[in-house]
Amino acid sequence: MRTLKFKIFRFNPRIDKKATFDNYEIEESDSMTLFIALNKIRETLSKDLSYDFVCRAGICGSCGMMVNGKPQLACKTLTGAYENGEITLAPMPTFEIIKDLSVNTGKWMNGMSKKVESWVHTNEKTDISRLEKRVSQDVSNEVFELDRCIECGICLASCGTKIMRDDFIGAVGLNRVTRFHTDPHDERSLEDYYELVGDDNGIFGCMSLMGCEDNCPKNLPLQTKIAYMRRKLVSV
């Protein structure tokens, strides 16, 4: 059993004028995750500590935060991975801070979804009494692979372009565009997609630094898909 030393970002934008880092020490338990550690800190040391969680299984994407300078999901990160037992936690950059480690990813994702028109565009009338148009298994698998994104925001917190350019839609937005381009139910042309993301805040803003793919908790092929869409749109 060892003692873990936490340095945690504290800031409530409604009442605080500046942020601080507060120190906490707890005893480590077997197979402890950062989520479990944060619960222990809140239960025993700081009852007003704020952070987000829902599923606790790496599915919802709510608990993204900066861990020793790297964006990660708290529920999937083991404290045992830090040999010296010293862990600094901070909110992910690029998002609006709600309080402490909690940021408003939902507000950003909603705006991004509207910007890239994240729904199937078709002129066909929907008839719920009939089955959808069939697609091949290979195409279905490719769409499903892109749909595995949990919108945790880690790709944005890892992105140099996003940190410098607030309007950049990032890998999550470009992944969404690729998902609908791949879906044969969507009838949009490459020209239509170019109008949505064919600028420096879209497909041509990515500097291919690989931060998004290197840190994606679902191991999505983000850079491969961004490069694919860039090749498609550069010819428009």
C-alpha positions as CSV (number, residue, x, y, z in Angstrom):
1,M,0.0,0.0,0.0
2,R,1.4,3.4,-0.9
3,T,0.3,7.0,-0.6
4,L,-0.9,8.9,-3.7
5,K,-0.3,12.6,-3.9
6,F,-2.8,14.5,-6.0
7,K,-2.5,18.1,-7.2
8,I,-6.0,19.0,-8.5
9,F,-7.2,22.1,-10.4
10,R,-9.9,24.0,-8.6
11,F,-12.0,26.8,-10.1
12,N,-15.6,27.9,-9.9
13,P,-16.2,30.5,-12.6
14,R,-19.3,31.8,-10.8
15,I,-17.4,32.9,-7.7
16,D,-13.7,32.5,-8.1
17,K,-11.4,35.2,-9.5
18,K,-8.5,32.9,-10.2
19,A,-7.8,29.2,-10.3
20,T,-5.7,27.2,-7.8
21,F,-4.2,23.7,-7.5
22,D,-5.1,22.0,-4.2
23,N,-3.1,19.1,-2.8
24,Y,-4.6,15.8,-1.5
25,E,-3.2,12.5,-0.2
26,I,-5.0,9.2,-0.2
27,E,-4.0,5.6,0.3
28,E,-3.9,3.6,-3.0
29,S,-6.0,0.4,-3.2
30,D,-5.7,-2.5,-5.6
31,S,-6.6,-1.8,-9.2
32,M,-7.5,1.8,-8.3
33,T,-8.6,4.0,-11.2
34,L,-8.5,7.8,-11.2
35,F,-12.3,7.6,-11.0
36,I,-12.2,5.6,-7.8
37,A,-9.5,7.9,-6.4
38,L,-11.5,11.0,-7.2
39,N,-14.6,9.5,-5.4
40,K,-12.4,8.8,-2.4
41,I,-11.1,12.4,-2.4
42,R,-14.6,13.8,-2.6
43,E,-16.0,11.5,0.1
44,T,-13.2,12.1,2.6
45,L,-11.3,15.3,1.8
46,S,-13.2,17.7,-0.4
47,K,-17.0,17.3,-0.7
48,D,-17.4,20.1,-3.3
49,L,-14.9,18.7,-5.8
50,S,-16.5,18.6,-9.3
51,Y,-15.8,16.1,-12.1
52,D,-18.0,14.2,-14.6
53,F,-18.9,10.6,-14.9
54,V,-21.8,8.4,-16.1
55,C,-20.9,4.9,-17.2
56,R,-17.6,4.3,-15.4
57,A,-16.7,1.9,-18.2
58,G,-15.0,4.0,-20.9
59,I,-18.2,4.2,-23.0
60,C,-19.9,7.5,-22.2
61,G,-16.8,9.7,-22.5
62,S,-17.8,12.0,-19.7
63,C,-14.7,11.7,-17.5
64,G,-12.1,13.1,-19.8
65,M,-9.4,15.3,-18.1
66,M,-5.8,16.2,-18.2
67,V,-3.6,13.7,-16.3
68,N,-0.1,14.8,-15.9
69,G,-0.6,16.9,-19.0
70,K,-2.1,14.2,-21.1
71,P,-5.9,13.9,-21.9
72,Q,-7.3,10.6,-20.6
73,L,-10.5,9.0,-19.4
74,A,-10.4,8.9,-15.5
75,C,-12.4,5.6,-15.4
76,K,-9.8,3.8,-17.6
77,T,-6.7,5.2,-16.1
78,L,-5.0,3.2,-13.3
79,T,-3.2,5.0,-10.6
80,G,-0.6,2.2,-10.7
81,A,0.6,3.5,-14.0
82,Y,2.3,6.4,-12.1
83,E,5.4,5.0,-10.5
84,N,6.1,7.9,-8.2
85,G,2.4,8.2,-7.1
86,E,2.3,11.9,-8.0
87,I,-0.7,12.8,-10.2
88,T,-1.8,16.3,-11.4
89,L,-5.3,16.6,-12.7
90,A,-6.7,19.6,-14.7
91,P,-9.7,20.2,-17.0
92,M,-9.3,19.6,-20.7
93,P,-8.4,22.8,-22.7
94,T,-10.6,24.2,-25.5
95,F,-13.9,23.6,-23.6
96,E,-15.9,25.9,-21.4
97,I,-15.1,25.2,-17.7
98,I,-18.2,24.3,-15.5
99,K,-16.3,23.8,-12.3
100,D,-12.9,22.2,-11.3
101,L,-12.4,19.2,-13.6
102,S,-15.8,19.4,-15.2
103,V,-16.1,21.0,-18.7
104,N,-19.0,21.5,-21.1
105,T,-18.2,19.1,-23.9
106,G,-22.0,18.7,-24.7
107,K,-22.3,22.4,-25.7
108,W,-19.4,22.1,-28.1
109,M,-20.5,18.8,-29.6
110,N,-24.0,20.1,-30.2
111,G,-22.7,23.1,-32.1
112,M,-20.3,20.9,-34.1
113,S,-23.2,18.5,-35.1
114,K,-25.2,21.4,-36.4
115,K,-22.2,22.9,-38.3
116,V,-21.5,19.7,-40.2
117,E,-25.2,18.9,-40.5
118,S,-24.8,15.6,-38.7
119,W,-27.8,13.7,-40.1
120,V,-28.6,11.7,-43.2
121,H,-29.5,13.9,-46.1
122,T,-31.9,12.2,-48.6
123,N,-34.7,13.1,-50.9
124,E,-36.4,9.8,-50.4
125,K,-39.6,9.8,-48.4
126,T,-39.3,7.8,-45.2
127,D,-41.7,4.8,-45.1
128,I,-41.5,3.1,-41.7
129,S,-43.4,0.1,-43.1
130,R,-40.5,-0.9,-45.3
131,L,-37.0,-2.0,-44.5
132,E,-34.1,0.5,-45.1
133,K,-32.1,0.2,-48.3
134,R,-29.6,-2.7,-47.8
135,V,-25.9,-2.0,-47.8
136,S,-22.9,-4.3,-48.1
137,Q,-21.4,-5.8,-44.9
138,D,-18.1,-4.1,-45.6
139,V,-19.7,-0.7,-45.9
140,S,-21.8,-1.4,-42.8
141,N,-18.7,-2.3,-40.8
142,E,-16.9,0.9,-42.0
143,V,-19.8,3.1,-40.8
144,F,-20.0,1.2,-37.5
145,E,-16.3,1.7,-37.0
146,L,-16.7,5.5,-37.3
147,D,-19.8,5.5,-35.1
148,R,-17.7,4.1,-32.2
149,C,-16.6,7.7,-31.4
150,I,-17.9,8.5,-27.8
151,E,-17.4,12.3,-28.2
152,C,-15.3,12.5,-25.1
153,G,-13.3,15.5,-26.4
154,I,-9.9,14.0,-25.9
155,C,-9.0,14.4,-29.6
156,L,-9.8,18.1,-29.3
157,A,-7.8,18.5,-26.1
158,S,-4.8,16.8,-27.9
159,C,-5.1,19.0,-31.0
160,G,-2.6,21.9,-31.5
161,T,-4.8,23.4,-34.2
162,K,-7.9,23.4,-32.0
163,I,-6.0,25.1,-29.2
164,M,-4.8,27.8,-31.5
165,R,-8.0,28.1,-33.6
166,D,-11.3,28.0,-31.6
167,D,-13.5,27.4,-34.6
168,F,-11.6,24.3,-35.8
169,I,-14.0,21.4,-35.8
170,G,-11.3,18.9,-35.0
171,A,-11.0,15.2,-35.5
172,V,-14.4,14.4,-33.9
173,G,-16.1,16.7,-36.5
174,L,-14.1,15.4,-39.4
175,N,-14.8,11.8,-38.3
176,R,-18.5,12.7,-38.3
177,V,-18.3,14.0,-41.8
178,T,-16.5,10.9,-43.0
179,R,-19.1,8.7,-41.3
180,F,-21.9,10.3,-43.4
181,H,-19.9,10.4,-46.6
182,T,-19.4,6.6,-46.1
183,D,-23.1,6.0,-45.4
184,P,-24.8,5.2,-48.8
185,H,-28.1,6.5,-47.3
186,D,-26.7,10.0,-47.4
187,E,-27.0,11.6,-50.8
188,R,-24.7,14.6,-50.3
189,S,-22.0,15.2,-53.0
190,L,-18.4,16.0,-52.4
191,E,-19.3,19.6,-53.3
192,D,-21.8,19.7,-50.5
193,Y,-19.2,18.4,-48.0
194,Y,-16.7,21.0,-49.3
195,E,-19.1,23.8,-48.5
196,L,-19.3,22.4,-44.9
197,V,-15.6,21.7,-44.1
198,G,-13.5,22.7,-47.1
199,D,-11.5,25.5,-45.2
200,D,-8.9,26.0,-42.5
201,N,-11.5,25.4,-39.8
202,G,-12.3,22.1,-41.4
203,I,-10.4,19.5,-43.4
204,F,-7.5,21.7,-44.4
205,G,-6.8,23.0,-40.9
206,C,-5.4,19.7,-39.6
207,M,-1.6,19.7,-39.2
208,S,-1.4,15.9,-38.9
209,L,0.4,16.1,-35.5
210,M,-1.3,12.7,-34.6
211,G,-2.3,13.9,-31.1
212,C,-6.0,12.9,-31.8
213,E,-5.2,9.4,-32.9
214,D,-2.4,8.8,-30.3
215,N,-4.8,9.7,-27.4
216,C,-8.2,8.4,-28.7
217,P,-9.5,6.0,-26.0
218,K,-11.4,4.0,-28.7
219,N,-8.3,3.7,-31.0
220,L,-10.2,5.1,-34.0
221,P,-8.2,5.6,-37.2
222,L,-8.8,9.4,-37.1
223,Q,-5.7,10.5,-39.1
224,T,-6.4,7.9,-41.8
225,K,-10.0,9.1,-42.3
226,I,-9.0,12.8,-42.2
227,A,-6.4,12.1,-44.9
228,Y,-9.0,10.2,-46.9
229,M,-11.5,13.1,-46.8
230,R,-8.7,15.6,-47.6
231,R,-7.8,13.7,-50.8
232,K,-11.4,13.6,-51.8
233,L,-12.1,17.3,-51.2
234,V,-8.9,18.7,-52.6
235,S,-10.1,17.7,-56.1
236,V,-13.4,19.5,-55.8
